[in-house]
Amino acid sequence: MGSIQPYETSNGRRYRVLYRRPDMRQTQKRGFQTKRAAELFLANTEVDISQGRYLDPSLARVTVADWMQTWLSARGDLRATTRSRVAHIIDKHIAPELGRIPIGNLTRLRVQEWASGLPGSPATVRKIVNVLSGALRFAVEDGRLPSNPAQRLKLPKVVKTARRYLSHEQVASLARAVGEISGGFQHGYHLAVLVLAYCGLRWGELSGLRTRDIDLDRRRLTIRQTVVADRGYQRIEAPKDYEHRSIPIPRFLCDPLASQITGRQPDEPAFYGIRTRTWLRNHVFRVGWFDPAAAAIGLKGLTPHELRHTAASLAVSAGANVKAVQRILGHASAAVTLDVYADLFDEDLDAVGASLDRVAMQTSIAGLLADRAHSAHEHLLPPPPAPSTARLGL
């Protein structure tokens, strides 16, 4: 049991509550203006301790800035590129505004005000808020906070923009334009465009593709690694979601790929930088070949990642179902594929309707509807005219 003691201050009598924490160490809370308030605090504290809900107030005195660093250091699951991005968000957007506030004093209103003043697009704002919310959620799990003040904030809505899908003809024009720039054909950069557009690779997967990852006998690409840029340096990492995947190679790409990798060692890149002779950098490829080629064919602003969207579109138009598209793109589930590319399956809905119509009209459904239509037609016919008085002899 705890106890309550009065003490005198320059502003009058105040009360302190003495109690033992679950670890049996004695602590106190001061500053209660009435004995009744002190008694209520003690009663609630004893209930929380008995039910395992007690939170040590001293654990919530750590500042937001210090806690963000503690949380980031504990996140051993983050990739190097993700860690760099999160550290940048903390240094630029979180620490300057909230860094000096103890996490226990961080109110929902203060966090909402901070979030409302963040610059950038709705998607950018949500990414920044998610970093803070993730760290505070960890504080809740660590027994430092009773709840997460960064959850369920009022944030700007992300408006989905229409995706740009290239046709086969546009892909061919883009590949030709890339090949005609600065030895693009010689170094196989036109082929890199085709692989992106027909195999759906992410850029890091294309950059990290090695000779031994290309099985032309089985017509398969195996994604075993990805190359990412981290603060100007290239780093080899496991594929996204840490899963290898096998991607079908269209037959028309086999001979060009065979020529591209002939004479190379198994661990050599399939596509490499001209000067470095190592992993092809996204920035170098875009500035030197991709961007000017896209502008030349009227697709200014096109990005290599849009060729991944194109791969999904071309696969669906060729009859691939959602599960096949999911496996090609390496999504975690078919639900993710449907969320991202729902617009590509609109024609599938039309096909379902047409198929149901064709099958149903070969069953008794057709007779049922015909009978009902005939009955409805008779119901709508006007009644026969009444006989005239002259014809009745009146």
Secondary structure as UniProt FT lines:
FT   STRAND          3..9
FT   TURN            10..11
FT   STRAND          12..20
FT   TURN            22..23
FT   STRAND          26..32
FT   HELIX           35..50
FT   TURN            51..52
FT   HELIX           57..61
FT   HELIX           64..74
FT   TURN            76..77
FT   HELIX           80..89
FT   HELIX           90..94
FT   HELIX           95..98
FT   TURN            99..100
FT   HELIX           103..105
FT   HELIX           108..116
FT   HELIX           122..141
FT   TURN            142..143
FT   TURN            149..152
FT   HELIX           168..179
FT   TURN            182..188
FT   HELIX           189..199
FT   HELIX           203..207
FT   HELIX           211..213
FT   STRAND          214..215
FT   TURN            216..219
FT   STRAND          220..223
FT   STRAND          226..230
FT   TURN            231..232
FT   STRAND          233..237
FT   HELIX           240..242
FT   STRAND          245..248
FT   HELIX           251..253
FT   HELIX           254..261
FT   TURN            262..263
FT   TURN            266..267
FT   TURN            274..276
FT   HELIX           282..285
FT   HELIX           286..290
FT   HELIX           291..296
FT   TURN            297..298
FT   TURN            300..301
FT   HELIX           304..317
FT   TURN            318..319
FT   HELIX           322..329
FT   HELIX           334..340
FT   HELIX           342..345
FT   HELIX           346..360
FT   TURN            361..362
FT   HELIX           364..380
FT   TURN            389..393
//
